[in-house]
Amino acid sequence: MAHQPTTTSINRAAFLRSLGMSAAALSALYFQGCTKSDSVVADPTDGTDSAGVAVGNTNPGTGKIDFTLDLTRPENAKLKTAGQFVTVGGVVVANTKNGTYVAISNECTHDGGPLWYRISQDDFRCPWHGGLFNTDGSVKMAPPRTAEQLYKTTLSTDKNTLYVTG
């Protein structure tokens, strides 16, 4: 007499519990790459943003970008160190590995994800689908096909104020 296999239906949450992982733990692990603790996110508004990080227009959707960053403020002081970056409204500003400041739109042209500067590769990466952009805003690696908007950065002579325009 042949043995008849049996099948049992199980939902996703029950399956994960059987592995010893809750859905929340799996979600936390999956979305871990979607946060960046060393970036400052400011409201995209005219005037001083809610965090006091920038003065001026930081939102590309409301017209020309034109804002200043006080590099003596704690929120911006890390920009004096090569490899660090801050997100201000709709713009990400980085101090690149060669010590120059770069500012580009902070919305991946592929699917709208945020961008993070990576000093080891001297580029910007979108954590959502792995898109890469060079420091001039051009696409380094797909899935994005369209370059990021590059903004002009000017450092004051005392090196305490960064102007971003474009």
C-alpha positions in Angstrom: 0.0 0.0 0.0 1.5 3.4 -1.1 1.8 6.2 1.4 -0.3 9.3 0.4 1.4 12.6 1.1 -0.6 15.2 3.1 -0.5 18.9 2.6 -1.1 21.6 5.2 -1.9 25.2 4.5 0.0 27.8 6.5 -0.2 31.6 6.2 2.9 33.7 6.0 2.8 34.9 9.7 2.5 31.3 10.9 5.4 30.3 8.7 7.6 33.1 10.0 6.7 32.2 13.6 7.7 28.6 12.9 11.1 29.9 11.9 11.3 31.8 15.1 10.9 35.2 13.5 7.9 37.5 14.0 6.7 39.6 11.1 7.8 42.7 12.9 11.3 41.4 13.3 11.5 40.4 9.7 10.2 43.8 8.7 12.7 45.6 10.9 15.5 43.6 9.3 14.2 44.3 5.8 13.8 48.0 6.3 17.0 48.5 8.3 18.6 49.9 5.2 15.9 52.6 4.8 17.2 54.8 7.6 20.4 56.8 8.0 21.1 58.1 11.5 23.8 60.6 10.5 21.7 62.6 8.0 19.8 65.7 9.0 16.4 66.0 7.4 14.9 69.5 7.3 11.5 70.6 6.2 11.5 71.7 2.5 10.3 75.3 3.1 11.3 78.9 2.5 13.0 80.7 5.4 14.6 78.9 8.3 13.5 75.3 8.4 12.0 73.7 11.5 15.4 72.3 12.6 17.1 75.6 12.1 19.5 73.9 9.7 19.2 76.2 6.6 18.0 79.7 5.7 16.4 80.1 2.2 14.6 77.9 -0.3 15.5 74.2 0.2 12.7 72.8 -1.9 13.4 72.3 -5.7 9.6 72.1 -6.3 9.0 75.7 -5.2 11.5 77.4 -7.5 15.2 78.2 -7.5 17.3 76.6 -4.8 19.0 79.3 -2.7 19.9 78.7 0.9 22.8 79.0 3.3 24.1 76.5 5.9 25.8 77.8 9.0 28.6 75.2 9.5 29.1 76.3 13.1 25.6 74.9 14.1 25.8 71.4 15.5 23.4 70.1 12.8 25.7 71.2 10.1 29.2 71.1 11.7 29.9 67.6 10.5 30.0 68.9 7.0 33.4 70.2 7.8 34.6 66.6 7.7 35.2 64.9 4.4 32.7 62.1 3.8 29.8 63.6 5.8 26.5 64.8 4.4 23.2 66.4 5.5 19.8 66.4 3.8 18.2 69.8 3.8 14.7 69.8 2.3 15.0 68.4 -1.2 18.8 68.7 -1.4 21.6 66.5 -0.1 24.8 68.3 0.6 28.1 66.4 1.0 31.7 67.1 1.8 33.3 64.7 -0.7 36.4 62.7 -0.2 38.6 65.3 -1.9 37.2 68.0 0.4 34.9 69.8 -2.0 31.2 70.4 -1.3 28.6 68.9 -3.6 24.8 69.5 -3.5 22.3 67.5 -5.6 18.6 66.9 -5.6 17.7 64.4 -2.8 15.2 62.4 -4.8 16.3 59.4 -6.9 15.2 59.9 -10.5 14.3 56.3 -10.6 11.7 55.9 -7.9 12.0 59.0 -5.6 14.1 57.4 -2.8 16.6 59.4 -0.7 20.3 59.7 -1.6 23.3 59.1 0.7 26.8 60.1 0.0 29.4 57.2 0.2 33.0 58.4 0.7 34.6 55.0 -0.2 33.0 55.2 -3.7 32.7 59.0 -3.9 29.1 58.7 -5.1 25.5 59.0 -4.0 23.4 55.8 -3.4 19.7 55.3 -3.3 18.9 52.6 -0.8 15.6 51.6 -2.4 16.9 49.9 -5.5 20.7 50.6 -5.4 20.8 53.4 -8.0 24.2 55.2 -8.0 25.0 58.8 -9.0 28.4 60.5 -9.5 29.2 63.7 -7.6 28.3 65.7 -10.8 24.8 64.2 -10.7 25.2 61.9 -13.6 24.0 58.3 -13.4 26.7 55.9 -12.4 24.6 52.7 -12.2 21.0 51.9 -13.1 18.1 51.6 -12.4 18.0 55.4 -12.7 18.4 56.7 -16.3 18.1 60.4 -15.6 20.8 62.5 -13.9 20.2 64.4 -10.6 20.0 68.2 -10.5 23.4 69.5 -9.4 23.5 72.8 -7.4 26.3 75.3 -7.1 28.1 75.4 -3.7 30.3 78.2 -2.4 32.1 78.2 0.9 32.7 81.5 2.7 36.2 82.7 3.2 36.0 82.0 6.9 34.8 78.4 6.0 31.8 78.7 8.3 29.0 79.3 5.8 28.1 77.2 2.8 25.9 78.8 0.1 23.8 76.5 -2.2 22.2 77.9 -5.3 20.7 76.7 -8.5 
